[in-house]
Amino acid sequence: MSVDSNDSPPSGEPEKLSAVFAIRAAMEQLGALIGRAPEAVSGVRALPDGGWSVLVDVLELERIPATTSVMATYRVDVDVAGELYGCERLRRYTRGTTDM
């Protein structure tokens, strides 16, 4: 018997990936991938396929004073199961830099 794509999922399956779970999954998997601990999330948006795109800020090079440390923002895409399927570094900047 085939299952129609319009049928509701069987009980026990997650209905929808929440933003909070997507953020946790993105931070954990990015940290494991690049070997650095993520510091903050600067953005999140839902993707049409039900996954999420998360902007994660990471300390890449610690310097003294801390305002001169090199930071990076990564875009991490996770699917509806919370698995990483895309990742890229978008920019590098010093911690003391502000966007105008």
NUMI-157653 format. One record per residue: residue in one letter; z, y, x of N, C-alpha, C in turn. Coordinates in Angstrom, 2 decimals. Atoms other than C-alpha are relative to their C-alpha. Layout:
BEGIN
- code_n.zz_n.yy_n.xx_ca.zz_ca.yy_ca.xx_c.zz_c.yy_c.xx
- A_Z_Y_X_Z_Y_X_Z_Y_X;
...
END
This chain:
BEGIN
- code_n.zz_n.yy_n.xx_ca.zz_ca.yy_ca.xx_c.zz_c.yy_c.xx
- M_0.00_-1.18_0.85_0.00_0.00_0.00_0.00_1.23_0.89;
- S_0.07_-1.21_-0.82_-0.98_3.35_1.50_0.91_1.08_-0.59;
- V_-0.89_-1.07_0.42_1.31_6.34_1.38_-0.81_1.29_-0.04;
- D_0.70_-1.27_0.15_-0.18_9.58_0.07_0.75_1.07_0.77;
- S_-0.63_-1.06_-0.79_0.47_12.62_2.28_0.79_0.97_-0.87;
- N_-0.72_-0.90_0.90_1.77_14.48_-0.80_1.32_-0.62_-0.48;
- D_-1.25_0.64_0.39_4.57_11.93_-1.37_1.15_0.60_0.79;
- S_-1.18_-0.49_-0.72_8.08_13.00_-0.47_0.39_-1.02_1.07;
- P_-0.38_0.93_-1.06_9.45_11.52_2.76_1.10_-0.95_-0.45;
- P_-1.08_0.94_0.36_11.65_8.43_2.52_1.34_0.58_0.39;
- S_-1.32_-0.53_-0.33_15.36_9.12_2.54_0.36_-0.38_1.43;
- G_-0.37_0.24_-1.38_16.85_9.39_6.00_-0.87_0.76_0.99;
- E_0.87_-0.77_-0.89_13.92_11.31_7.49_0.33_1.48_-0.15;
- P_-0.26_-1.44_0.12_14.45_15.00_8.32_-1.08_0.67_-0.82;
- E_0.97_-0.68_0.86_12.81_17.25_5.77_-0.72_1.11_0.74;
- K_0.59_-1.11_-0.70_12.26_20.28_7.98_0.87_0.33_1.21;
- L_-0.72_-0.37_-1.21_13.22_21.30_11.50_0.51_1.42_-0.16;
- S_-0.57_-1.35_0.13_15.60_24.26_11.35_-0.21_0.78_1.29;
- A_0.15_-0.86_-1.17_15.29_27.22_13.71_1.10_-0.25_1.01;
- V_-1.13_0.24_-0.91_18.73_26.52_15.17_-0.23_-1.28_0.80;
- F_0.27_1.25_-0.71_17.81_22.92_16.03_-1.17_0.18_0.96;
- A_1.16_-0.24_-0.86_14.45_24.05_17.44_0.39_0.76_1.25;
- I_-0.46_-0.79_-1.15_16.17_26.60_19.69_0.79_-0.89_0.96;
- R_-0.78_0.90_-0.86_18.65_24.02_20.98_-0.90_-0.98_0.75;
- A_0.92_0.96_-0.60_15.88_21.50_21.61_-0.85_0.67_1.08;
- A_0.84_-0.71_-0.96_13.69_24.08_23.36_0.77_0.34_1.27;
- M_-0.81_-0.37_-1.17_16.49_25.28_25.65_0.35_-1.23_0.83;
- E_-0.38_1.22_-0.72_17.61_21.76_26.56_-1.19_-0.59_0.76;
- Q_1.17_0.62_-0.63_14.12_20.46_27.29_-0.61_0.88_1.08;
- L_0.50_-0.89_-1.04_13.02_23.56_29.21_0.88_-0.09_1.24;
- G_-0.92_0.12_-1.12_16.13_23.36_31.38_-0.24_-1.26_0.81;
- A_0.27_1.27_-0.67_15.40_19.71_32.18_-1.34_0.05_0.73;
- L_1.34_-0.07_-0.57_11.76_20.51_32.91_-0.06_0.85_1.27;
- I_0.11_-0.92_-1.14_12.22_23.45_35.29_1.20_-0.05_0.94;
- G_-1.16_0.13_-0.86_15.64_22.57_36.69_0.87_1.24_0.08;
- R_-0.84_-1.20_0.06_17.26_25.88_35.74_0.57_0.10_-1.42;
- A_-0.63_-0.14_1.30_19.67_26.65_32.92_-0.51_1.24_-0.71;
- P_0.40_-1.16_0.78_18.24_28.91_30.21_1.20_0.90_-0.30;
- E_-1.09_-0.95_0.25_20.30_32.08_29.66_0.04_0.52_-1.43;
- A_0.03_-0.63_1.33_19.14_33.45_26.32_-1.31_-0.31_-0.70;
- V_1.21_0.09_0.81_16.62_33.28_23.51_-0.35_1.41_-0.44;
- S_0.41_-1.36_0.37_14.63_36.46_22.96_-0.97_0.03_-1.17;
- G_0.87_0.02_1.17_12.43_35.29_20.10_-0.23_-1.41_-0.50;
- V_0.31_1.29_0.62_11.57_32.48_17.71_-0.91_0.26_-1.19;
- R_0.87_-0.12_1.18_8.80_31.98_15.17_-0.46_-1.37_-0.43;
- A_0.48_1.26_0.56_7.69_29.20_12.89_-1.49_-0.14_0.25;
- L_1.41_0.30_-0.18_4.34_27.55_13.58_-0.55_-0.62_-1.27;
- P_0.59_0.52_1.24_1.90_26.56_10.82_0.19_-1.51_-0.21;
- D_-0.13_1.46_0.12_2.33_22.83_11.59_1.44_-0.46_-0.27;
- G_-1.40_0.34_0.25_6.10_22.99_10.95_0.87_0.05_1.23;
- G_-0.76_-0.12_-1.23_7.13_23.31_14.59_0.44_1.44_0.21;
- W_-0.50_-1.33_-0.32_8.59_26.35_16.31_-0.45_0.40_1.39;
- S_0.27_-0.58_-1.30_7.69_28.64_19.21_1.21_0.85_0.36;
- V_-1.24_-0.64_-0.39_10.76_29.84_21.11_-0.21_0.72_1.34;
- L_0.04_-0.74_-1.27_10.95_32.56_23.81_1.37_-0.13_0.65;
- V_-1.24_0.30_-0.71_13.56_31.55_26.38_0.02_0.77_1.32;
- D_-0.17_-0.75_-1.25_14.87_33.76_29.21_0.80_-0.83_0.98;
- V_-0.58_0.83_-1.04_15.77_32.07_32.49_0.21_0.83_1.26;
- L_-0.25_-0.61_-1.31_17.35_33.30_35.73_-0.76_-0.82_1.03;
- E_0.80_0.72_-0.98_14.80_32.37_38.40_0.47_0.22_1.44;
- L_-0.45_-0.30_-1.35_16.25_34.08_41.48_1.19_0.94_-0.08;
- E_-1.21_-0.82_0.07_19.82_35.34_41.73_0.09_0.89_1.23;
- R_-0.14_-0.97_-1.09_20.30_38.48_43.81_1.24_0.85_-0.23;
- I_-1.11_-0.95_0.08_23.05_40.99_44.57_-0.58_1.37_0.29;
- P_-0.73_0.06_1.27_23.41_43.29_42.74_-0.79_-0.77_-1.07;
- A_0.59_0.83_1.06_22.75_41.25_39.60_-1.17_0.67_-0.70;
- T_1.10_-0.71_0.67_20.45_43.96_38.21_-1.32_-0.21_0.70;
- T_1.24_0.26_-0.73_17.90_42.97_40.87_-0.41_-1.47_-0.06;
- S_0.35_1.41_0.16_17.92_39.25_39.96_-1.32_-0.13_-0.75;
- V_1.31_0.21_0.63_14.51_37.88_38.93_0.18_-0.93_-1.20;
- M_-0.06_0.74_1.25_14.29_36.68_35.33_-1.43_-0.40_-0.40;
- A_1.30_0.40_0.54_11.45_34.94_33.49_0.15_-0.32_-1.48;
- T_0.05_0.37_1.41_10.49_34.52_29.85_-1.03_-1.11_-0.16;
- Y_0.87_1.14_0.26_9.02_31.17_28.83_-0.21_-0.13_-1.50;
- R_0.26_0.39_1.39_7.32_30.29_25.55_0.05_-1.52_-0.04;
- V_-0.18_1.44_0.13_8.41_26.80_24.53_-0.33_-0.38_-1.45;
- D_0.38_0.46_1.33_6.72_25.08_21.58_0.57_-1.39_-0.23;
- V_-0.53_1.31_0.39_8.50_22.22_19.82_-0.60_-0.41_-1.33;
- D_0.59_0.51_1.24_7.08_20.00_17.10_1.08_-0.21_-1.06;
- V_-0.93_0.17_1.12_8.70_19.05_13.79_1.14_-0.97_0.31;
- A_-1.06_0.92_-0.41_10.74_16.35_15.55_0.89_0.61_1.08;
- G_-0.78_-0.65_-1.03_12.09_18.83_18.09_-0.43_-0.34_1.42;
- E_0.51_0.38_-1.32_9.98_17.46_20.97_-0.88_1.10_0.57;
- L_0.79_-1.01_-0.68_8.50_19.86_23.49_-1.46_-0.46_0.08;
- Y_1.41_0.34_-0.15_4.70_19.92_23.31_-0.80_1.11_0.68;
- G_0.67_-1.06_-0.73_3.88_23.18_25.08_1.02_0.92_0.64;
- C_-0.92_-0.86_-0.73_5.48_25.44_27.66_-0.80_0.84_0.99;
- E_0.64_-0.84_-1.01_4.34_28.41_29.71_0.88_1.20_0.32;
- R_-0.73_-1.20_-0.39_5.90_31.24_31.70_-0.87_1.19_-0.37;
- L_0.74_-1.17_0.46_4.87_34.53_30.11_0.12_1.19_0.93;
- R_-0.20_-1.16_-0.86_6.40_37.08_32.46_1.20_-0.20_0.89;
- R_-1.17_-0.08_-0.90_8.78_37.71_35.35_0.39_1.46_0.10;
- Y_-0.50_-1.38_-0.05_10.96_40.80_35.64_1.37_0.00_0.64;
- T_-1.36_-0.09_-0.52_14.13_42.07_37.24_0.95_0.23_-1.16;
- R_-0.98_-0.07_1.09_17.27_41.84_35.13_0.26_1.44_-0.45;
- G_-0.28_-1.39_0.34_17.77_45.62_35.24_-1.16_0.74_-0.65;
- T_1.17_-0.64_0.58_14.30_46.34_33.84_0.12_0.08_-1.52;
- T_0.05_-0.13_1.46_13.95_47.68_30.30_-1.43_0.25_-0.43;
- D_1.32_-0.26_0.57_10.84_47.67_28.13_0.04_1.29_-0.77;
- M_0.07_-1.28_0.72_9.80_51.02_26.79_-0.97_-0.10_-1.14;
END
